Amino acid sequence: MEKHFSIPISRRNFMKLAGVAMAGVMVGGVDTPKAQAFSGKTAIANFNGADLPVLYDVDACVVGGGAAGTAAAINAGKNGASTVLVEQGISLGGLATQGLVYPCMRTFAYDSDTPYILELNRRIEEKQGVEPLRGMEDETSYGGGQGFYVPECLTWLYDEWCEEAGVAVLYGTTLVGAVVENGAITDCVVQTVDGLAKIRAKTFIDATGDALLSRFAGVPTEKGSERTGRNQPMTLRFEMSGIDVPKVYHFFHDKLKDTWMGEKSDRRFEEDVKKGLVPFMEFAKWKKTENFFKEGVRRGEVTEDDILYIQAFAIIGKPHTMSMNCPEIPPLGFSSTDAISRSQAVTFGRKMTRRLSAFFKKNIPGFENAFISKEASMVGVRESWRIRGKYYLTEETYMKREKFVDAICRTAYPIDIHDVKLDVFEKLKKGEYYEIPFRTLIADKVNNLLTVGRCASGSFVAQASFRIQPTCMSMGEAAGIATAWAVKHSMPVSEVKWEEIPETQRSYISKG
């Protein structure tokens, strides 16, 4: 199977950094923001009596068109529920498209690909001309979920798929409130180019990533680490083009003796590059590679923050372009749950991308003619708010490999916290996994709301495992199926029991 080109170094070793405990001080000597932000309770306006036009009156309203929300809308629509999908940008896919997150991380769990993911892979293969599942099937990389979805292909695919499923997509629309009556949301209030309006629905799905609809509806939420209060760090990704990829490979492999990626003949490598099929190569945890970047810090070309996390991947169909999974924005200086801080992180991240791209051009053979060809249109948020649902996932769920009768998906993705190592959590062994129950999507107090994706019910540590895109897709898929089921049976979605839906209509059945 085809593998992809990756360059990660100095992976988030915050423990080596000194002098970062002082409140308000950023890692690496970054200045404290001039405008001090305040994070309080979510401000909620009372729209109950507002005389606003109703744009849609549907069975299902999904807010947020990312990995989870798009899956939810498509599955609600194709199962017979009239559905509208609200997206504040102009493309579906969220972090995979607007955030340039490429590729999807794999679940490390066999049979984790639910029907939606399998169909997505089939469709993306037609668009890209190349089968999108790549990975090393060995002791370090195995299981399902990983997909190399080119952003431009994915946005095109999602538009077509939503149209096919009868889903109305409302682009350029921002959620600003909710109308709640007798324990149910009757309308969500949105800001459009036409002004404020309402969307009325029987069932709502919160796929905002920040649990915003849930918070507007009064659902209890948490944010950040229970121990430090910090959110996981954000990332601002970009693409660079004009790269001689084989030359980059030979620099790391031959000169720096970084052999993590294994051996490959020049001829085979050149052939693959021409096809846009580049083997997976990882320059990780090798002293010479790390020292190479640290020399750049000593010369003043980059900062300690800049090189804390550097990773890049070749892109299918773009033989001279690489997707940069960096820079990682310091979590001690910026918060994803503070409006001012989150905005400042974007500007700070752009400065980091300029330093890194200049460093690559100057110091890495193969980057001499490279340039920034694309910049993410949204900041990459790993974690912000999480709901408190009927079931609360914790690290115990992960460690005990728990299974559930109402499970909607499985994963073995490790607890991946990009911050100071608080505890050491063992990776699950090959063949092991835990499951996520449907109840993690259900919030108490609001009976017609499901919350999917990274803001589902769970602790900070548990979320560090279930936050990846394929798992969020499977959550959304199940939410869409359950929503259509609730509509057909004239019942609140909170009363749906996943295990009672016929097996032929479920996307996942627990074998535990």
N, C-alpha and C positions, 0 to 999 in steps of 0.2 A: 504493500500500500504506500501511496505517496505521503511523504512527511514534509514538514515545513520548517523554514529557517528562523531560528530564534536566537537572540542575543541578550540573555539576562545576566547582570552582574550585581554584586554587593547587595543581595536581597534583604532589604529592610532590617538592617542590624542596628536598631536604634540604641541598643544597650551600650554601644561603643561611643555614643555621643555624650559629651559632657556639658554641664551647665544649661540643661534644658528644662529643669524643674520649675524655674521661676515663672509664675503666672503671667500670661500675656506676652511672653518672649517666644519668638519663633526659632525653630531649629536653624542652626548655621548662622546666627547673628542677623536674621531678618528683622527689619524694623517693626515695632508694634503698629498696627493700623491706626491712623490718625483719628478716625471716627470710631468710637467705642460702641459696639453693638450690644443690644440687650435682647436676650431670648426669653420670652415669657410665654404665657398661655396663648394658644392660637386664637387670633381675633376672629370672632364670628358675628356677622351682621344678621339681623332679623329680616329675612325676606318673606316671611309668612304672609304678610298682607300686601306685598309688592305687586303692582299691576304690570306684569311683564308679558311680552308675547311668548307663546309656547312654540318653539321651533319643531319639536318632535314629541309625539305621544306614542310610545313604543312599549314592547314587552321588556326589553333589556337596554340599559344604557351603560356602556363601559367607558370609564374615564381614564385615559392614558393609553397611547398606542405603542407601548414598548413590547418586549418579548412576551410578557404575561398578558397584557391587554389585547394585543392583536390575536393571540391564541384564543382568548376568552370570547372575543367578538365573533370570530370565524366559526367557532364551535357552537355558540348560541344561535347564530344565523343559520348554519347548515342543518341544525336540528329543529328548525321551524319557528324560532322566536324572532319577531321583528326587532332589529338591533341597530343602535346608533353607536358609533365609536368616536369619542371626543379626543382630539389630539391638538396640543398647543403649537406644534411645529407644522411643517408641510411634508413630512414623510413618516411612515410607520417604521417600527423596528427599534426605536429608542436608542439605547447605547450601541447597538449593533450597526446602526446607520448614522444617526446624528452624532453619537459619541465615538464612532470609528473603533469600537471594541471588536478586535479581530485577532484570533478566532474565538469561538465559544470554548470555554473550558469543559473538559469531559467530566462525567460523573464518577468515573472509576467503578461503576456498578454495571454488571452485565444485565441485559434485558431492561435497561432503564428507558430506552427510547419508546415513548408512547406513540400511538398512531399519528398524532399531529406532527411529531418530529420526523417520523418516517416519511410522511407525505411531504413535509417541507423539504427534506433532503432530495426526494424524487423530483420535486418541482425546481429546486435550485440547480440540480444537475442539468436540467434542460436549459436553464437560463445561462449558466456558466460554461456549459459544455464539458464540465469535469465533475466527477462524483465528489461531494463536499466533505465526506468523512475521512479524515486523515489522522494518523496517529501511530505510535510505536506499540505494537501488540506484544509487549514484553512485560517483565516484572515491575517496571516503573510507570508504564503508561498503557492502560487497558480500559475496557468497559465502553459505555456509550456516551452520547451527548455531544461530543466534540464535532463542531461543524465550521468549515471555513466559508463563510457567507460574504461575498463581495458586496459592500454597501449598496452600490448602484443597482446590482441585480436584485438585492433583497427588497428595496423600496418598490421596484417595478413588480416583483412577484406579489408582494402584499397588496398592492392596489388591485391587481387582477383577481386575487383570491377573495378579497373582501367583496368585490363586485359579484363574483360567482356565487358567494354565500348569501348575497342579498343584504350585506351590511352597508349602511350609510355611514360614510366617514366625514366627520366635520373637522376640517383642518383649521389652523389659525384660531383656535378657540380655547380659552383659558377658564378653568373652574374658579369661581369666586364665592360660592356658598351653596347651601342646601336648605330645603324646606322639609322639616321633620314634623310629622303629626302622628300621635298615638303609636309611637315606637316604630315608625316606618318613614322612609324618605319618599316624599311625593314628587319632588322636583329637585334637580340640581340647577344652580344658577350659573350661567356662563357669560363671559365677556367675548363678544364677537366684533367683527368690523362694523356691524350694524348696531352695536351697543349691547346692553344687557338683555338676556333672554333666559327662558326656562326650557329644560328638557324634562318631560314627564315620562315616568316608566314604572312598570310593576316591580322590576328588580334592578338594582344597581351593582356594578362591579367596580371596586376601587383598584385601579392599576396605575395609580399616579407615581408609585415608587416611594412617595413621601407620606403615604396614608392621609392625604389631604382631604379627600371626601369623607373618610372615616372620622377625622378630627372635626370637620364641619358638622358632622352628624352627632357628635358628642361621644364617640367611641373612645374608651381609655387607651392611651398610647404610652410608649416609652421611647427614649432616644439615647444613643450612645452606650458606652460601656457602663455596667453597673458599678464598676470599681473605680474607673478614672473619670467618667463623665464624657470622655472624648468619643467622637465619631471616628469611623475608619477614614483614612485619608482619601482625598479625591485625586483624580487624574485628568489631565487635559491631553488627549491623544492627537497625533498628526501623522500625515503620510509624507514621505520624501520620495521624489522621483529622480531620474537621471543617474541611477546607481548601477555600477558594474558589480553585480552580485557575486559572480565567481571570484573577482578580485578581492572582495571583502572576505569571502570564505578563506581564500589562501592566506590572507594576512593573519587572521585569527588562528587558522589551523597550522600553517607552516612557520610563521614567525613567532607568534606567541605560544605555539605548541598547545593550543587549547583543543583537545581532541574529544570533547564531550560528544560531538555529533557523529563520531565514527569516521571511517574511511570511505572515500568515494572517488572513482576514477574521474580524471579531468573530462574525458569524452562524454561519459554518462552525465556528469554535472552540467556541461555545456548544453547537451541535448534537452535536459529537463528545464533549464533556464529559458531556452527558446520557446518551450511549450507553456511556460509559466508554471511549471511544476518543479518546485524547489524542495530538496530534502530537508527534513527537520535537523537543525543544527543548533546546539545550545551551548553557549559559552558561559557556564555558571560555576561560581565558587572556585574558579581557578586563579591562583595567586598572580600569575603574570597578567591576566586580563584585568584583575582588580587594580593592580599597580599601574597599569596603563592609564586607567581613568583617574587614579589618584594623582598621577603626574600632572594631569590637566588642572587639577585643583591647586597644586603647588605653583603652577605657572600662572594661575589667576584666570584661566580660560573658562572654567566652570566652577561651581560651588559644591560643597559637600551635599547640599540638598539635591542638586542636579543629578549627581551620580548615585544617589541612594538606591534607585531602582531604574535600571535601564534594560529594556527588552524590545526586540523588534522581530517582525515576521514578514517574509515574502508573501505576496498576494497573488492568488490564482488569476491568471489572465493579465497580470501587470508585471512582466518580467524585469522591469527596471525600477520598480517601486517597492518600498517597504513600509509596513504599518508599525508605527512607533508606540509601544505600550509604555509611554513615559511622556512627560515627567510626572512623578508622584508628588503631590503638593503636601507639605508638612502638616500633619494633623495637630501639632502643638501650636500652630499659628492660625489655622483656619478650620471652620466648622461647617458641615453640610446642613446643619439645622439652624443656622443663623443667617438671615437674609443678606445682611451687609457683608458678613465674613465670606459667605458663599460667592458673592459677586466679586469681592476683592481677590478671591482665589483664582478667578479667571484671568485677571490682569497679571497676577503673579505667575500663573502657569505659562502665559504667553512669553513672559521674559525668560522663563526657563527653557521653553522650546527654542527660542532664538539662540541662546547660549549653546544648547546641545547641538543644534543643527550646524552652527559655526564650528564647533569642536569636531564634529564628524567630518566636515568638509576639509578641515585643515590637517587632521591627524590620521584618518582611516583611509588607506588606499581603496579605491572603488567609489568613494564619496566626492572625488574632486569636482565633478560636474553636477552634484546633487543639489536639489532645491526643495523647499517646502511646497508641495503641490496641493495639499488639502489640510484643513484644520477642523477639528471637531466643532460642531455647532452647539454642543451641550457639554457641560462638565461631567466627567465620569464619577458618579456617586456610588460608593459601595454600600453605604449604610446610613440611614437617617432615622426616621420614625418607624416604629413597629407597633402593631395593635396588640391588645390583650384579648385573645379570642377564647373560644370554648375549650380549646386545648392549647397549651403553652409548651412549645418545644424548648428543650434545654440541652446542654451538653450531655446530660444523662441519656437522653434519647439517642444521641450519637454513640456514646461509649457502650451502651447496652445493646446496640443494634436492634432497637425496638421495632416491632411489626404491629400493624393495626388492621382491624377488620374493615375500617373505612379508609384505608390507605389510597392515595391518589397518585403516588409516584415513589420511586426509590432513588437513593443516591449514596455514594460513599466519598463524595468530595471532602477533602480534609478541612478541618477548622483553620481557615486561612485569614488570620488577623494581621493586617499590615500596620503594625504598631509595636510598641515595646512588648516583649514576650512576657505575658502575665503568668501563664502556665504552659506546660508542655502537654499537648494532646496527641495521643498516638494516632497514626494513620490506620484506617481499617485495612485488614488484610485482603488480598485478592479473593474475590467471591463473597466478601462480607458487605453488608449495606444496612441502612436503616430506612424506614418509611416515613412519609409525611401524611398524617391523617387529614381528611376533609374538614374536620372540626377546627383546624388551624386557620381556616379561611372565614369562619363564622364569628361575628362579633355579637356579644350579648347586647341587649337593649335595642338594637336595630334589626328588625326581623327580615328585611328585604335587601340586605347588603352582604356581599362577599368581598373580601380583601385579598388580593393575590400578589405574588411576586416577592420582592425583597422586604416588603413591609408586612408580610404575614405574621402571625402570632408566634413569637419566639424570643429567646434571650439574645443578647448581643453575641455571645459565643456561638450559639446554635445558628444564628443568622449568617455567621461567617462561613458556614458550610452550605446552607440551602440557598444562598443568594445568587448562584450562578445561573446563566441564561437558560440552559436546557431544563433545569428544575423549575424555574419560573414559568417556562412555556407549558410544562406539564400541569402546573397549578392552574394556569389560565384555561387550559383545555378542559380540565375537570370542572372549573367554575362555569364555563360556557355550557357544558352538558347538563350540569345540575340546574342551571338557570332555566334552560329550555324544558327540563323535566318539571320544575316547579310551576312554570307557566301552563303547561299542558294539564297539570293536575290541580290548578287553581289553589296553590298552597304557598305560604311564605318560603323562600329559599332556605331560611334558617332551620326549617323543619325537615328538610330533605335529609334522608339517611342514605349516604352513598352506597352502602352495602345492599340496600334494598332496590336500587336501580338494576334492571336486568343486566346480566353479565355482557350480553351482546351490545349493550348501549354504553357500557363504561369504558373509559380509556385505560384503566388500570385495575387489576384484581390482585389483591395480596395473596402471596403463596406462603405467608408466614403462619 
